[in-house]
Each structure stands twice: as C-alpha cells, then as structure tokens.
C-alpha cells in the first residue's frame, strides 16, 4: 500500500485491499468513457457539429458499445444544447439503442412542434408582452455565456410547470439595452 493508504482507518484499508485493482476490461471501459467525455466536450464547445458527433456515435453502435450510447444519451438530452441537437436515440429491441441523424428541415419541424412557452422578448415586442402578461419573468442571457445557456432548459421547465400562473420570457442582454 502507498503512504496515503496508511493514514486510512483499518476498516477502510481492509476494504481497499479486498477491492483490488480494476480488471483490464474495467480499465478499457474507463478509457472509453474518458474518450466519450472528450468527444462530448468538443461538441459542447461548438468545435464538433451534430454530424461529426453522430458519425462517432454510429461507430459505437456498430461496435455494440451500448454503455457509451446510453451515457451519451443521458449527457446530451440533459445538456444546454439539447434543443439544437439533430441526433435522436431510439430504443430498439431488447433495450438496445440506435442513433439517427435528423435532416435539418426535420429537426426544425420537431422544434416547431414542441410548444414553446418561453417568449422570445425583443425591443419590438417588449411593451406588448408587459401589457399582455400580468406576471412576466425575464431570463436575461448572452450568446457567449455558457452558464446562461445551461439555464435555458431550467427556464423552459419552469415555463411548463407554472404555465397557468406566470409567463417566462428570454432575451439577450443586447436587446435589454434597447429597452432603456
């Protein structure tokens, strides 16, 4: 055992000894999950587009690496870029996932079909929105701000949850400056 392990209580040292080293298979999975993490980071930063990500996910599908597809699905569908994602995960027989790339018109149609409860607030519709909605909460964000984009799905969820009681709007800080 190493020095840091000597500082552990005897019970913890005993457990650590019983666990042992990860197997070669476990090490390979950890490595592949790390590569997936890097791939998704490139996508989230905008370096990799949906088509490039789709091609790599399709490789995982053809190799039977379902654990990577499931991890990618969970990360992508809960991300701030979920709305613009042109990749769909479809559950096939026996719980296996397959990946499909939507054509741009198909992706745009799906986006239009989703009920958008968050008002896109601009200088042109600000006065009307304030008059029309008794209670209006505005999310102010900037295109370059990653945390702002991460909040967008939460704002959409709040709009669905409180649809009957209040209205939510979203606007970039540039538009806000025009209201003054």
Buried (B, 14 or more C-beta within 10 A) or exposed (E): EEEEEEEEEEEEBEEEEEEEEEEEEEEEBEEBEEEBEEBBEBBBEEEBEBEEBBEBBBEBBEEEBBEBBBBBBEBBEEBBBEBEBBBBBEEEEEEEBBBEBBEEEEBEEEEEEEEEBBBEBBEEBBEEBBEEBEEBBBBBBEEEEEEBBEBBBEBBEBBEEBEEEBBBBBBBEEBBEEEE
